Amino acid sequence: MPFQFFTVEGSRIDEGIMSRFHVVSPAEVRLRRFLKEKPRIGPSLVFTLLRVSEWAKSIQAGEAENPLRRKLTHSATGSEPIQQIAENLIERASGIERDLLLKSIQELLFYCVNFETNLNLEQIKTRLKGFLDQEKRFAFMQQFLCFYVFNYVSFYTSDSFRAMSSTPQVFEQEMEQVEKICERTVASALEPYEQAEGVLDRTAAEELIQKIEQRLRGE
């Protein structure tokens, strides 16, 4: 049986041999190559991450008012309140960056309410508080970053993965691997902050996003 090889930060090791170095899979090598000339993650993610964290904190604390409350329509149902919340949480973003943030926050909120689409604002807040009480704000922030990082990577690299895939099934498998890479990257970068239970200041948030991007790009 022929050996299978994986890249280990510039070298190769046989499959199955334990190493203290990070083993880079073929999919990760391709991802790094495809990202090489692509735009870096914009600063709006930092501001939005901090805003999402503060909003989650207010919901978890059961506060009657929060910075978004007056801007939202309490009687709205369906996807409208989710979209309203997402739009109000996005900070200092425009163009593609805003679109990626909007998509990621909406996915996060639908994930937290078990993808139910006919909830009004108060029902959404109740479900979110239940999620936060059970999973804690750290898990909430981690899930948001997982959604955003995958959406960012997918937007800029999916065409390249599609072009090199022999069939639609191969493309789907590639993107599934990419999604797992994004999740591992976020989890690894976030690990030192876990004891802070999702509380980040601007400096920490900037360092976190920089660390995530550097690991994605293999820098």
LUMTIRO-288236 format. One line per 2 residues: for each residue x, y, z of N, C-alpha, C. Coordinates in pm, whole numbers, always signed. Layout:
X Y Z X Y Z X Y Z  ...
END
This chain:
+85 -120 +0 +0 +0 +0 +89 +125 +0  +73 +215 -96 +158 +333 -103 +134 +427 +13
+241 +497 +50 +227 +596 +156 +147 +716 +107  +73 +778 +199 +7 +905 +171 +84 +1013 +245
+101 +1126 +180 +181 +1232 +239 +98 +1355 +268  +132 +1423 +374 +68 +1548 +413 +178 +1652 +435
+145 +1775 +409 +240 +1883 +430 +244 +1920 +578  +363 +1941 +630 +379 +1984 +769 +465 +2111 +767
+398 +2224 +744 +467 +2352 +742 +597 +2346 +663  +589 +2303 +537 +705 +2306 +450 +776 +2173 +438
+738 +2070 +514 +798 +1939 +502 +689 +1835 +482  +728 +1706 +474 +629 +1601 +457 +650 +1492 +562
+540 +1429 +604 +552 +1315 +693 +460 +1205 +642  +495 +1081 +672 +409 +970 +634 +282 +973 +717
+170 +931 +654 +43 +925 +726 +56 +832 +844  +5 +874 +959 +4 +789 +1076 +119 +815 +1171
+224 +887 +1125 +336 +918 +1213 +301 +1038 +1299  +316 +1025 +1430 +284 +1134 +1520 +388 +1245 +1505
+343 +1367 +1513 +434 +1481 +1502 +386 +1593 +1593  +482 +1667 +1648 +444 +1782 +1731 +407 +1901 +1645
+427 +1891 +1512 +392 +1999 +1422 +249 +1984 +1373  +194 +2097 +1326 +59 +2096 +1270 +60 +2027 +1135
-22 +1926 +1117 -32 +1855 +990 -129 +1929 +900  -82 +1969 +783 -163 +2046 +689 -217 +1952 +582
-349 +1940 +575 -412 +1850 +479 -404 +1907 +338  -422 +1824 +235 -424 +1874 +97 -527 +1985 +76
-644 +1971 +137 -748 +2074 +123 -700 +2206 +183  -628 +2198 +294 -577 +2319 +359 -469 +2386 +274
-387 +2304 +209 -285 +2358 +119 -351 +2434 +4  -455 +2374 -53 -526 +2440 -163 -592 +2569 -115
-653 +2564 +3 -719 +2683 +57 -619 +2797 +73  -503 +2767 +126 -401 +2871 +143 -358 +2929 +9
-345 +2843 -90 -305 +2890 -223 -412 +2980 -284  -538 +2940 -270 -648 +3018 -329 -667 +3152 -257
-635 +3156 -128 -651 +3280 -51 -537 +3379 -71  -428 +3333 -129 -305 +3410 -131 -322 +3551 -186
-394 +3566 -296 -409 +3698 -359 -545 +3761 -328  -620 +3704 -238 -754 +3755 -208 -749 +3863 -99
-852 +3949 -95 -856 +4054 +8 -858 +3994 +148  -795 +4063 +239 -794 +4018 +378 -925 +4055 +446
-950 +3993 +560 -1070 +4023 +637 -1067 +4170 +679  -1178 +4239 +657 -1183 +4382 +684 -1203 +4414 +832
-1176 +4538 +871 -1187 +4579 +1012 -1329 +4578 +1066  -1428 +4576 +977 -1568 +4578 +1023 -1602 +4455 +1106
-1531 +4344 +1083 -1559 +4224 +1162 -1529 +4249 +1309  -1422 +4321 +1338 -1386 +4351 +1477 -1497 +4432 +1544
-1541 +4540 +1479 -1644 +4626 +1538 -1776 +4550 +1554  -1809 +4469 +1455 -1935 +4393 +1462 -1927 +4285 +1569
-1812 +4220 +1580 -1793 +4118 +1683 -1814 +4177 +1822  -1759 +4294 +1846 -1777 +4360 +1976 -1922 +4399 +1999
-1989 +4443 +1895 -2130 +4482 +1907 -2218 +4360 +1934  -2191 +4252 +1864 -2266 +4128 +1887 -2244 +4079 +2030
-2121 +4088 +2078 -2090 +4044 +2214 -2166 +4125 +2318  -2170 +4257 +2301 -2241 +4343 +2395 -2391 +4317 +2391
-2444 +4295 +2272 -2587 +4267 +2259 -2622 +4134 +2326  -2538 +4033 +2304 -2561 +3903 +2368 -2554 +3916 +2519
-2463 +3999 +2567 -2450 +4021 +2711 -2577 +4082 +2768  -2638 +4177 +2697 -2760 +4242 +2745 -2877 +4144 +2748
-2884 +4056 +2649 -2990 +3956 +2647 -2970 +3855 +2759  -2848 +3812 +2777 -2817 +3714 +2881 -2849 +3769 +3020
-2830 +3899 +3037 -2858 +3964 +3165 -3006 +3993 +3184  -3086 +3973 +3079 -3230 +3998 +3088 -3264 +4144 +3099
-3182 +4230 +3041 -3208 +4373 +3048 -3331 +4410 +2966  -3410 +4505 +3018 -3534 +4544 +2951 -3506 +4622 +2824
-3398 +4697 +2822 -3363 +4778 +2706 -3225 +4738 +2656  -3204 +4755 +2528 -3072 +4737 +2470 -3060 +4833 +2353
-2940 +4856 +2302 -2919 +4957 +2200 -3002 +4938 +2073  -3051 +4816 +2049 -3123 +4791 +1925 -3274 +4798 +1940
-3322 +4796 +2062 -3464 +4774 +2087 -3554 +4874 +2015  -3521 +5001 +2021 -3608 +5103 +1964 -3611 +5099 +1812
-3514 +5032 +1750 -3507 +5029 +1605 -3584 +4911 +1545  -3633 +4822 +1628 -3694 +4700 +1579 -3845 +4703 +1594
-3911 +4632 +1504 -4057 +4624 +1505 -4099 +4499 +1579  -4166 +4516 +1692 -4200 +4402 +1777 -4302 +4309 +1712
-4387 +4361 +1625 -4493 +4278 +1567 -4446 +4201 +1444  -4327 +4230 +1395 -4279 +4162 +1275 -4255 +4014 +1303
-4287 +3930 +1205 -4264 +3786 +1218 -4192 +3737 +1094  -4162 +3606 +1092 -4089 +3550 +980 -3943 +3590 +988
-3879 +3605 +872 -3736 +3638 +870 -3710 +3786 +896  -3813 +3870 +896 -3793 +4015 +907 -3721 +4058 +1035
-3763 +4013 +1155 -3689 +4056 +1275 -3545 +4008 +1277  -3521 +3889 +1224 -3384 +3837 +1216 -3300 +3931 +1129
-3355 +3971 +1017 -3283 +4061 +928 -3263 +4198 +993  -3365 +4246 +1063 -3354 +4375 +1131 -3244 +4373 +1237
-3242 +4268 +1315 -3138 +4255 +1418 -3000 +4254 +1353  -2985 +4174 +1248 -2856 +4163 +1180 -2811 +4298 +1125
-2901 +4369 +1062 -2866 +4498 +1003 -2823 +4598 +1110  -2886 +4593 +1226 -2853 +4688 +1332 -2726 +4651 +1409
-2686 +4525 +1399 -2564 +4482 +1467 -2439 +4511 +1385  -2454 +4522 +1254 -2337 +4543 +1169 -2282 +4684 +1190
-2152 +4691 +1209 -2087 +4818 +1241 -1981 +4853 +1137  -1992 +4969 +1076 -1889 +5025 +987 -1855 +4933 +872
-1955 +4881 +803 -1930 +4790 +691 -2008 +4832 +569  -1955 +4799 +452 -2024 +4826 +327 -1982 +4722 +224
-2055 +4716 +113 -2018 +4627 +4 -2019 +4480 +43  -1921 +4406 -9 -1911 +4262 +16 -1896 +4233 +165
-1819 +4315 +232 -1797 +4294 +376 -1928 +4299 +453  -2012 +4395 +419 -2142 +4406 +484 -2230 +4285 +452
-2228 +4243 +326 -2308 +4127 +285 -2267 +4002 +362  -2137 +3982 +378 -2088 +3864 +451 -2126 +3870 +599
-2117 +3988 +657 -2157 +4004 +797 -2306 +3982 +815  -2385 +4038 +724 -2530 +4023 +731 -2570 +3876 +722
-2512 +3805 +627 -2540 +3662 +610 -2500 +3583 +734  -2385 +3614 +789 -2333 +3538 +904 -2416 +3560 +1029
-2458 +3684 +1054 -2539 +3711 +1173 -2677 +3646 +1160  -2735 +3652 +1042 -2865 +3588 +1023 -2854 +3437 +1042
-2749 +3377 +990 -2729 +3234 +1010 -2711 +3202 +1158  -2638 +3286 +1228 -2618 +3267 +1372 -2752 +3271 +1446
-2834 +3369 +1416 -2962 +3383 +1486 -3056 +3268 +1454  -3063 +3229 +1328 -3148 +3114 +1293 -3098 +2987 +1361
-2966 +2971 +1369 -2907 +2856 +1438 -2950 +2853 +1584  -2949 +2969 +1649 -2981 +2977 +1792 -3129 +2954 +1821
-3216 +2979 +1723 -3360 +2958 +1744 -3408 +2831 +1674  -3313 +2740 +1648 -3344 +2610 +1586 -3410 +2626 +1450
-3371 +2731 +1378 -3415 +2755 +1239 -3566 +2774 +1226  -3631 +2814 +1334 -3773 +2847 +1325 -3788 +2986 +1262
-3880 +2998 +1168 -3889 +3121 +1088 -4008 +3209 +1122  -4097 +3165 +1210 -4218 +3243 +1237 -4220 +3300 +1379
-4106 +3350 +1423 -4096 +3406 +1558 -4093 +3558 +1551  -4157 +3623 +1649 -4146 +3768 +1656 -4023 +3805 +1739
-4002 +3934 +1758 -3881 +3980 +1825 -3868 +3927 +1967  -3976 +3934 +2044 -3970 +3889 +2184 -3944 +3739 +2192
-4003 +3662 +2100 -3980 +3518 +2098 -3834 +3488 +2063  -3781 +3564 +1970 -3641 +3546 +1932 -3549 +3575 +2050
-3577 +3684 +2122 -3494 +3718 +2238 -3504 +3611 +2347  -3624 +3555 +2366 -3642 +3449 +2466 -3560 +3326 +2428
-3566 +3289 +2299 -3489 +3173 +2252 -3339 +3199 +2265  -3298 +3321 +2231 -3156 +3354 +2241 -3108 +3348 +2385
-3191 +3398 +2478 -3152 +3393 +2619 -3139 +3248 +2664  -3231 +3162 +2618 -3222 +3021 +2652 -3094 +2958 +2598
-3059 +2994 +2475 -2935 +2943 +2416 -2814 +2991 +2494  -2813 +3120 +2526 -2700 +3177 +2599 -2688 +3122 +2740
-2802 +3096 +2805 -2799 +3038 +2939 -2741 +2898 +2937  -2769 +2825 +2828 -2723 +2687 +2818 -2580 +2678 +2765
-2550 +2755 +2660 -2422 +2742 +2592 -2318 +2847 +2632  -2360 +2955 +2693 -2275 +3066 +2733 -2236 +3152 +2612
-2199 +3275 +2642 -2171 +3372 +2537 -2048 +3331 +2455  -1954 +3260 +2515 -1835 +3216 +2440 -1875 +3131 +2321
-1966 +3036 +2342 -2012 +2950 +2233 -2085 +3030 +2127  -2160 +3131 +2169 -2233 +3219 +2078 -2134 +3293 +1987
-2030 +3349 +2046 -1930 +3423 +1969 -1851 +3329 +1878  -1821 +3211 +1926 -1748 +3114 +1844 -1829 +3074 +1722
-1959 +3052 +1741 -2044 +3014 +1629 -2053 +3127 +1527  -2062 +3251 +1574 -2066 +3365 +1482 -1939 +3370 +1397
-1825 +3354 +1461 -1698 +3358 +1388 -1686 +3242 +1290  -1735 +3125 +1327 -1733 +3010 +1236 -1815 +3039 +1111
-1934 +3094 +1130 -2018 +3129 +1015 -1948 +3234 +929  -1894 +3337 +992 -1834 +3445 +913 -1710 +3396 +837
-1622 +3326 +906 -1497 +3282 +842 -1527 +3190 +724  -1621 +3099 +741 -1655 +3011 +628 -1718 +3091 +514
-1807 +3185 +546 -1868 +3265 +441 -1764 +3348 +366  -1670 +3403 +440 -1561 +3480 +379 -1477 +3392 +287
-1434 +3278 +339 -1351 +3185 +262 -1427 +3134 +141  -1553 +3096 +161 -1634 +3044 +51 -1651 +3147 -60
-1676 +3272 -22 -1697 +3377 -122 -1573 +3393 -211  -1457 +3389 -150 -1335 +3418 -225 -1267 +3296 -287
-1304 +3175 -245 -1233 +3057 -297 -1321 +2952 -361  -1453 +2959 -346 -1539 +2851 -396 -1526 +2832 -547
-1510 +2940 -622 -1494 +2926 -768 -1367 +2849 -801  -1262 +2873 -726 -1136 +2801 -749 -1150 +2654 -714
-1217 +2624 -603 -1240 +2484 -567 -1330 +2415 -670  -1430 +2488 -719 -1520 +2431 -818 -1445 +2399 -948
-1356 +2488 -988 -1283 +2471 -1114 -1190 +2350 -1109  -1136 +2318 -992 -1044 +2205 -984 -1113 +2074 -947
-1244 +2078 -922 -1319 +1957 -884 -1372 +1888 -1009  -1355 +1758 -1016 -1396 +1683 -1135 -1547 +1665 -1144
-1617 +1666 -1030 -1762 +1648 -1028 -1822 +1739 -920  -1953 +1764 -927 -2018 +1840 -820 -2002 +1776 -683
-1998 +1643 -681 -1982 +1573 -554 -1844 +1599 -492  -1743 +1601 -578 -1608 +1631 -530 -1601 +1773 -476
-1666 +1866 -545 -1670 +2005 -498 -1736 +2014 -361  -1848 +1945 -342 -1916 +1946 -213 -1826 +1891 -103
-1755 +1783 -134 -1663 +1725 -36 -1551 +1822 +0  -1500 +1892 -102 -1395 +1991 -77 -1444 +2101 +16
-1564 +2152 -11 -1617 +2261 +70 -1652 +2215 +211  -1691 +2089 +226 -1714 +2035 +360 -1583 +2033 +439
-1475 +1995 +371 -1344 +1997 +437 -1302 +2140 +473  -1330 +2233 +382 -1298 +2373 +407 -1374 +2425 +529
-1501 +2388 +539 -1582 +2430 +653 -1522 +2378 +784  -1477 +2253 +784 -1415 +2196 +903 -1284 +2267 +937
-1209 +2304 +833 -1085 +2379 +855 -1115 +2512 +922  -1218 +2580 +873 -1258 +2708 +932 -1298 +2692 +1078
-1375 +2588 +1107 -1420 +2564 +1245 -1302 +2535 +1337  -1208 +2453 +1289 -1090 +2421 +1370 -1003 +2546 +1393
-992 +2626 +1289 -910 +2747 +1299 -968 +2844 +1401  -1098 +2864 +1396 -1165 +2953 +1491 -1151 +2899 +1633
-1178 +2770 +1651 -1171 +2710 +1784 -1031 +2722 +1843  -930 +2698 +1760 -792 +2704 +1807 -753 +2847 +1846
-793 +2944 +1764 -759 +3084 +1793 -832 +3136 +1916  -954 +3086 +1938 -1036 +3133 +2050 -1000 +3070 +2184
-930 +2959 +2180 -905 +2882 +2303 -848 +2965 +2418  -751 +3054 +2393 -697 +3133 +2505 -797 +3229 +2568
-906 +3259 +2495 -1004 +3356 +2544 -1123 +3290 +2615  -1122 +3157 +2621 -1240 +3087 +2673 -1268 +3123 +2818
-1166 +3143 +2898 -1188 +3175 +3039 -1254 +3311 +3058  -1244 +3397 +2956 -1306 +3529 +2963 -1454 +3523 +2929
-1504 +3404 +2892 -1645 +3381 +2863 -1699 +3478 +2758  -1621 +3496 +2652 -1669 +3575 +2540 -1655 +3724 +2556
-1591 +3771 +2664 -1574 +3915 +2685 -1445 +3959 +2617  -1456 +4047 +2518 -1340 +4094 +2444 -1340 +4246 +2439
-1221 +4305 +2450 -1211 +4447 +2420 -1159 +4460 +2277  -1145 +4582 +2230 -1108 +4602 +2090 -971 +4542 +2057
-875 +4561 +2146 -741 +4509 +2122 -742 +4357 +2112  -812 +4292 +2204 -821 +4146 +2203 -893 +4097 +2078
-1000 +4167 +2038 -1075 +4128 +1918 -988 +4141 +1794  -911 +4248 +1785 -821 +4266 +1670 -716 +4156 +1665
-659 +4123 +1779 -559 +4016 +1785 -619 +3882 +1747  -742 +3858 +1792 -810 +3732 +1761 -834 +3718 +1612
-888 +3821 +1547 -916 +3813 +1404 -787 +3799 +1325  -684 +3871 +1367 -554 +3859 +1300 -500 +3717 +1310
-513 +3658 +1428 -465 +3521 +1450 -542 +3422 +1362  -673 +3438 +1354 -755 +3349 +1270 -710 +3359 +1125
-692 +3480 +1075 -655 +3496 +934 -515 +3443 +906  -423 +3467 +996 -288 +3416 +976 -286 +3264 +970
-366 +3200 +1053 -370 +3054 +1052 -437 +3002 +926  -540 +3071 +880 -606 +3031 +755 -509 +3038 +638
-428 +3142 +636 -337 +3166 +525 -201 +3098 +543  -179 +3037 +659 -52 +2970 +684 +64 +3065 +700
+38 +3182 +758 +142 +3284 +773 +216 +3271 +907
END
